[in-house]
């Protein structure tokens, strides 16, 4: 997709990382705590592949764990910790990228906000 899109777009592009690879855990449950470091290591690998190996420099924005509030119901602190760990690893790979996180499916449901 990026091979076709990137050369024709004069805008910056965002890639969403909607979840973790199925090799780490089921995508229909919370990521187990013992897999957090593996996920945090996988995210900068993606940044490296996109920005460095394929030279898609227009990809400036990355969204980590889009709409996982349903899985982390009642544990927004756990989701925030995982997102922060992944974000720090991604920034260590490329300090110029911008990272979004904490994007909720139900933003009007504030029962989980801690």
C-alpha positions in Angstrom: 0.0 0.0 0.0 2.7 2.4 0.9 4.6 1.8 -2.3 1.5 3.0 -4.2 0.4 5.7 -1.8 3.5 7.4 -0.5 5.0 8.7 -3.8 1.6 10.3 -4.7 0.8 12.0 -1.4 2.3 15.3 -0.5 0.9 15.0 3.0 2.3 13.2 6.0 0.9 9.7 6.7 -0.1 8.0 9.9 0.1 4.2 10.4 -2.1 2.7 13.1 -0.8 -0.3 15.1 -4.2 -1.7 16.1 -2.8 -4.5 18.2 0.0 -6.9 18.8 1.0 -9.8 16.5 -0.9 -13.0 17.0 2.4 -14.7 17.8 2.5 -12.8 21.1 -1.1 -13.4 22.3 -4.7 -13.6 21.1 -5.8 -10.3 19.8 -9.2 -10.8 21.6 -7.7 -10.6 25.1 -5.4 -8.3 27.0 -1.7 -8.7 26.2 -0.2 -10.7 29.1 2.3 -8.7 31.2 5.1 -11.1 30.3 4.7 -10.1 26.6 4.8 -6.4 27.1 8.6 -6.2 26.4 8.2 -8.3 23.3 5.5 -5.9 22.0 7.6 -2.9 22.9 10.5 -4.4 20.9 8.2 -5.2 17.9 6.9 -1.6 17.5 10.3 0.0 16.7 11.0 -2.8 14.3 8.0 -1.6 12.4 9.2 2.0 12.5 12.6 0.8 11.2 11.0 -1.2 8.3 8.7 1.6 7.3 10.9 4.7 7.7 14.4 3.4 7.3 14.4 0.2 5.2 11.7 1.4 2.8 12.4 5.1 3.1 8.8 6.1 3.6 9.8 9.4 5.3 6.2 10.8 4.8 5.1 8.3 7.5 5.6 10.5 10.5 2.7 9.5 12.7 2.1 6.2 14.4 -0.9 5.3 16.5 -0.2 2.6 19.2 -3.0 0.3 20.2 -6.1 1.8 18.6 -9.4 1.2 20.5 -8.3 -1.3 23.0 -10.5 0.1 25.8 -12.9 -2.9 25.4 -10.1 -5.4 26.2 -8.7 -3.3 29.0 -12.1 -2.5 30.5 -11.3 -1.2 34.0 -7.5 -1.2 33.4 -6.8 2.0 31.6 -3.6 2.3 33.6 -2.3 -1.0 32.3 -3.1 0.0 28.7 -1.3 3.3 29.3 1.7 1.6 30.6 1.9 -0.7 27.6 1.5 2.2 25.2 4.1 4.3 27.0 6.6 1.4 26.9 6.1 0.9 23.2 6.2 4.6 22.5 9.5 5.0 24.3 11.1 2.2 22.3 9.7 3.7 19.0 11.1 7.1 19.8 14.5 5.5 20.6 14.5 4.2 17.0 13.5 7.5 15.5 13.1 10.6 17.6 11.3 12.5 14.8 8.2 10.4 14.7 5.0 11.5 16.4 3.0 8.9 18.4 -0.7 8.8 19.4 -2.1 6.5 22.0 -5.1 6.0 24.2 -7.6 6.2 21.4 -10.9 4.8 22.7 -13.8 3.1 21.0 -16.2 4.7 23.4 -14.7 8.1 24.3 -18.0 9.2 26.0 -17.8 6.2 28.5 -15.6 7.7 31.2 -16.1 4.8 33.6 -12.7 3.4 32.8 -10.7 6.6 33.0 -8.5 6.4 36.1 
